[in-house]
Amino acid sequence: MTGTCDIEILAALMATLETSLETTDDQAAKALAFVRDGIITGEGPTTRGRVHFSRALDAVDVAWCHRILTAPALAQMPVSRAEIEILFQIDAAASERSDDGRFDDLFARAVAHHTAAASGIEVPPRAVALAAETPIESWAPAKTAEVDTQVLEWLSRQMRGTPRRNAARVASVAMLIGAAVPIAQSLPALVDLGL
């Protein structure tokens, strides 16, 4: 049973993300944590009013993630490390998928957006970068020199901690780092993934 307190907390977070001029990416990470918890337990404010099995991810879960990540108050901010960490947790928690690959696409775009921005590369607004219609190649880094090594190392650690090996995610990361594959191969987690 969904607690009234959780519903109110998520509603307040969403109101801030969708209408406030002052917000933080930490608030987005907190909202994404509600999606993660709903996937893990099958219960919570993001699963309210529908049948949701534990450890399952569906199109409604992806819609929640997209809504949070593209909230107007975050439009000009790059996707944050905190948000990516929660997306990794969502990916790891969802052993069953019925979203037609939408989460993998959103996840790859969010990782690319964060990685590019953290490497000092100008990125488009979230709504553009995270839209399935926008070719990721049009803005994501493609050269070794463009990607900060420390960011790649952080990404490698995130992937190492994820028990689920997802072919789409591996392909997305390989595309993201493009010519950086020789550097990435020196990072243990990416070697484990067979890149």
N, C-alpha and C positions, 0 to 999 in steps of 0.2 A: 504494500500500500504506500502510495506516495505521500510524504509528509507535507503538510501545509507550509511549514517553514521553508522547505526546499523549493517549493513552487514559488513562494514569495521572494526568496533570495535570487532565483534564476530570473524571475520577472523583473526585479530591480536591476540586476546586471544587464539584461537585455534592453531595458528602458534607457539606461546610461549609455550603452554601446550604440543604440539607434537614435538617440536624440541629444545627447550631451555634447558640448564642445570641449569638455575636459574629461578625458578618460585615459586609461592606461592599458597597455597590452596585457598586464597582469589580470585585469578584469576579464579580458577575452580568454585567457588561460583558465580562469576560474569557471567561466561559462562552459568551455570545452570539457572541463573535468566532469560536469554534469552529464554530458554526452557519454564520456568514458564510463562513468559509473552506471549509467543506464544500460550500456552494452554489457558490462560485466554482470550485473544482477538481473537485467530484464525489467527493472523497476526504476522509478524516478520521474522527475518532471518532464524529461524529454521523451519518455515512453508512454506518458499519460494518454488514456483514451484509445489505446491500441494494444493488440497482442504483440508482445516482444519477448523473445526467448533470450536467456542469458547467453553470453558469448556470441551473439548474432549482431550483424551490422546490416542495416537495410537502407533504402533510399531516403527514408525520413531522417535517419541518423546523419546521413551525408548532407541533407538539406539543413539540418541544425548546424553542422560544422561550417558549411558555406555561409549561412546567415551570420554566424558569429564572426568568422574571419573577414567578411566583407561589410561589416557593420559601418554605417556612415562615419561614426566618430573615429574609426581607425583608418579611414580611406587613404590618408597620406602617409601613414606609418608603414614601415616594412614589417613583414611577419616576424615576430620575435622568437627568440630561442625558447622562451617559456611555452609559447604556443606550439612550436615544433615538438618539444618534449612531450606535451600532452597528445599530439597527433601520433607520435610513436607509440604511446601507451594505448591509444585507441586501436591502432593497427595490430599491436600485440594481443590485445584482448579479444579481438573479433576473429574467432576461429571459423565462423560460418558467415558467408557473404551472400547477400541477395540485392546488390546495388548496381549490377552490371558494370563494375569497374570504376564507378564514379569516385569512390573514395580514393583509390589509387591515383587517379588523375589529379584530384584536388590536393592530395598529400604531396605528390611530386612537384606540383606548382608551388605549394607553400614552402617546401624545402628549397627549391630553386630561388624563390623570392628572398627568403631569409639569407641563404648562402651568398647570393649576389650582393645584397645590401650590406651584409657583414663584411664583405670583401671590398667595399667602397665603390661598388658599381651602381650606377643610377638604375632604379627599377621603376616600372610603371605603377600607378595606383593599384591597390589590391583588387578592386573590382575588375580591372582590365587583366591583370596578371593571372588571377584565379579563374577567369572565365574559360570554359572549355573551348570556346570559339577562337580564342587568341592563341596563335601558334607560340608555344613556349620558346622555340628557337629564335623568335623575333626579339627576345629580351634577355634570356638566360645566358650566363657566361659560357663560352665555348673554347677558350684558350687557357692553357696552363697558367700563364702569367696573370690572368684575371682573377683567379680563385686563391684566396688567402689560405695558406697551408694550415694555420691554426683552426680555421673554420672547417677544413676537410678533416682534420684530426678529431674535432668535436663530433662531426657527422659520423665518422668512423666509430667512435665510442658509442654513439646512439644506436647504430646498426648492430654493433656487437651485443648490446644488451637486449636486443629484440630476438626472441626465440623463433618467431615465425619468419621463414625465408620466402619472400614474395618476389616472384620473377618480375612483375611489373615495377616494383620498387627498385630492384637491382638495375633494370634497364633504364629507369628514370635517373637514377644516380649516375650511371655510366654516361648518359647523355648530358647530364648536368655538368659533369666534370670534363666532358669532351676529351680534349687533348691531354688532360691531366691524368689520364689512366696510368702512365708510368709512375707518377707520384703516388697515386691512389694505391697502386699495387704494393707500395712499401708500407702502407697502413694495414695492420693486421686484420681488422675486421673486413676490409674490402677484399683482401686476399682470400679470407674464409668464404666470401661470397662468389669467388671464382672469376673476378674481373681480371 
